[in-house]
Every structure is written in structure tokens, then in C-alpha cells.
């Protein structure tokens, strides 16, 4: 689930924070707000006129609001 990034690199790695303190919202929050979080999903097309996105697997999803959350890659520390 989405998490707070600054605590990850500071408090979590130093042992000050537990994992659950970094999560931005609980799963219950997303369920109550009817928000579907799709992790590890690739969008292949954004159709702004029809207000829909097409996923790599050809599934089309309509939207009212669209947020681009591109993710990132793990940076290995030495």
C-alpha cells in the first residue's frame, strides 16, 4: 500500500518506526472511499476524451479523477 517515503529512509531503517506507522491509509479507508489501488499495473493508454485508461492486459477502466503515481525502483544500499 502507499507509504510515507521520508520515514522509510530515516526512522524505519534506524529502527524508530514500525512498518504500520509508514502506511498512509488503512485498507479500510480505501474500501470506504471506493478507491481501488492497483499495484504493479501498467497503463498502456490514457483516453482523455472518454475518461478511461487501458491496462496492458487490455482491460479498460473509466475514471472520474486520474492520478499518475509512477512508482520507483529499489535503490540497493552498500
SULPENOR-V762586 format. One record per backbone hydrogen bond with DSSP energy under -0.5 kcal/mol. CO is the residue of the C=O (numbers start at 1). NH is the residue of the N-H. E is the energy in kcal/mol with one decimal. If there is no record, write none. Layout:
CO:NH:E
CO:NH:E
This chain:
2:24:-2.0
3:5:-0.5
4:8:-0.7
5:8:-0.8
5:9:-1.4
6:10:-1.1
7:12:-3.4
8:13:-1.0
10:14:-1.4
11:15:-0.5
11:16:-2.2
11:17:-1.2
12:15:-1.3
18:21:-1.3
19:22:-1.7
19:23:-0.8
22:4:-3.0
26:30:-1.4
27:31:-2.3
28:32:-2.9
29:33:-2.1
30:35:-2.9
31:34:-1.1
34:36:-0.5
35:37:-0.7
36:38:-0.6
37:39:-0.6
41:43:-0.5
42:44:-0.5
42:56:-2.4
45:47:-0.5
45:54:-2.9
46:48:-0.9
47:51:-0.8
47:52:-2.0
51:63:-2.7
52:47:-3.1
53:55:-0.5
53:61:-3.0
54:44:-2.6
54:45:-1.6
55:58:-2.3
59:55:-3.2
61:53:-2.5
67:69:-0.8
68:70:-0.6
74:76:-0.7
